[in-house]
Amino acid sequence: VGENGFNWNLPAMWQSAKARWEVAARREQVEAFNRSNRWRKRGLRMVPVKYGIEDNGGAYKEGCSLGVLADGSVRLAHGGCELGQGIHTKAAQAAAFALGCPLGGVSVSDTSSLATPGSADTGGSATSECVVKAVLDAAETLNARLLPFRPAAGGAG
């Protein structure tokens, strides 16, 4: 809003939703019900809700710390909060896939701003996807750094 070229389509979306959901017909049904029932009443409302997700110039910001320990296990910390949506599982699966290690060898630590400072808030489905992207980016960097030490690449192994 306030920028040149902003596509303000809310009024058109609102009218489309009212038509698709047959709000006028439903309102008539509610009013008829209310006229014929002295004590029991019904209501119908449409309420616009905006769920704001932090936007840093189009790049949702999540962080990840990924490390391989001496025993070959992987330690993962990310900026999202596990709220029952499976974000830890998704992050661990992404790390195991990208590093080519078993899922059982990946442990995910609790969210901490010490490990991943400056992450965006957790909310909406964007957080899980952005955490997975951060894990994949970190794994790409880690794989490049580990390449000289991998036997298949002719490294020290």
N, C-alpha and C positions, 0 to 999 in steps of 0.2 A: 504494500500500500504506500502511496506517495512517490512511487518510482515511475518513470516514464515507461509506458508499455505494459503496465501491470494489467493482467487479464482478470477483471472483476466479474466473475461468472456466478456469484452467489444468487442474485435474483432469478436468473434463468434456472439454476439448479433447484431453487425453492419451488418455483412454479411447476417444474417437471416432477418433483417429488409429490407435490400436492395432487397432481393429476394421476400419477402412477399409483398412489396409495388411496385414491378415490376419497379424499378427505371431505369434500362437500357432501357426498352421499352418506358417508359415515356420520358426519355431523347431524344430518337430518335424522338418521336412525337414533342417535343419542338423544336429540331433542324430543323425538316421538316417545321414546322410552321414558324420559323424564316427565313428560306431560301425563303419561298414563300410570306413573308410580309416584304416590305421594311421599313415601319415606325413603325409598331406594333411588339413588341418582347415579348417573354415569357422566363421565367427562371425556373430552378429547382435546388434546393439545399437540401442537408441533413446536418443538423447541430446538433452535439451532445450537449446536455445541461445537466449540473449537477446542481440539486437543492439541496444545502447542508442544512441539518437539524442538529442542534447541537446533538451530541451523547456523552453522559456521560457514556462510558463503556457499551453501549447497553440499558441504561435506560434513556429515554427521561424525562426530569425533569420539572414538573409543580407543583405548590403549591396551597394550598387551605386553607382558614380560614372559619370555619363553627361554628356557634353559635346559641343557642336557647335563645330568649329573654324572659323576664318575662311574656309577653302576649301570649307566645307559638309560636310566629312567628319565622322564621328562617332567619338569616342573613348570606349571602354567599359572599365571595371574592375569586377570583382565579387569577392565573397568566397569563391567556390568554387574548388577546385583541379581543374584539368584532368588527369584520370587516364585518358584514353582513352574516356571515356563521352560525349564530345561536348558538354560543358557550355559551352565557348566558342562553338561553332556555334549551340546553342540560344539563348544569350544574344544573339548577334549577330542572329539571325533575329528574335527578339522586338523588339530595338531598331529594326531596319529596318522591320518591320511597323508598330510603334507610331508611329514618326516619319515614316513614308511616304517613306523614302529607299531607294536601292538597297543590297542586301546588301554589294556590293563597297565601298561607302563607309564601312562600319563596321569599325573595328579594335578588337580586344580585347587589352588589356595582360595581362601576367602577374599572377597573384594577388599582392597585397601588402597587408599590414596597414596600410601608410601610406595607401593609397587607400580601403580599406574596413575600418576597425578594428572589432573586436568581432563578427565573423561567427562563425557556428557552425562546427563541424567538417564536413569533407566526408566523406560516407559514406551509403550507401543511396541509393535513388532520390529521396529527398526533396530533396536538395541542388539538383539540376538544376531541379526545379519551383519551388523557393523562389527561386533565382537569377532565373529567368524572371519570377516575380512581382515581384521587386525591380526588375528592368529595366523592366517595364511600369509600375510605380508611378513610377519616376524619369522615364520618358518622358511620363507624364501631367503631371507637374509641369513638365517642360521644355516640353512643348507649350503649356501654359497661359502660361508666361513668354514664349514666342516668338510667341504669337498676334498681338500688336500689330505685329510686324515682318513678317508674312506678307502677301504681295500679295493673296491671295484673301480675306483677312479685312479688307481695307481698310487694312492697315498700311503702313509705310514701304516695304517690299519692296525 
